[in-house]
Amino acid sequence: MPRIEINTNDLVTIPAAAEALGRPKITLYRWIEKGKITAIELGGVLFIQVKELERLKTEAKEKAAS
């Protein structure tokens, strides 16, 4: 079997991402269902990549500036 390695420093839990974005957790779960963001499930826990979190922060700043 091939070995899969994951750097957990590149992943954030949904509650942590919601806090960083200032959004409720349910919003992030809805975004995952709609395909707005991609989540990774490990051991029954959903994570999003840090780069996705940064993308969402950038989008929020751009939206606020316009």
N, C-alpha and C positions, 0 to 999 in steps of 0.2 A: 504494500500500500504506500502511495506517496505521502510524504510528510507535509503538512500544511502549517506554516508559521504565521502568526498574526501578532503585530505589534499593537498592544492595547493602548499605547500612548496616542495612537491615531484614532481612537474611538471614544465616544462620549455617550453616557446613558441618556435616555430620553428626559428624565427629570433634570439632569445637569444642563442639557441643551435648552430645555424650556426656560430654566432660570437665566441662562446666559442671554437668551433672546427676549426675555421679559414676556413670555407667552405661557398660557396654560399648557400642561402636558397633553390634554385632550386635543389641542390644536395640532401638535406635532403628530399625534397618532392619526388624525384626519389627513394631514399632509402626506403621511406614509401611505395610507389607503388610496389616496388620489394620485400618487406617483410624483408629487411635488418634490419629495426627498426620498432618498434610498436608505433603508435600514438594513442592518445585519443582525441576525439572531444567533446568539451564542449561549448555549445552556439555558434556553428559554427566556433570555433577557435581550431586549432590543437595544441596539446601539446605532448611532450615526457617526459617520466619519468626521473628523475635525474639519476637513476641507469643505464638507457640506455645511457645517455650522458656520464657517467663515463666509461661504457663499451667501447664506441666508442673512447674515449680519450686513454684508455689503449691499444686498438687495434692499434691506430695510433702510439703510442710510440713504441710498439713492432715491427711494420712494419718499422719504421724509424731506429730502432736499428739493424735490420737484413740486 
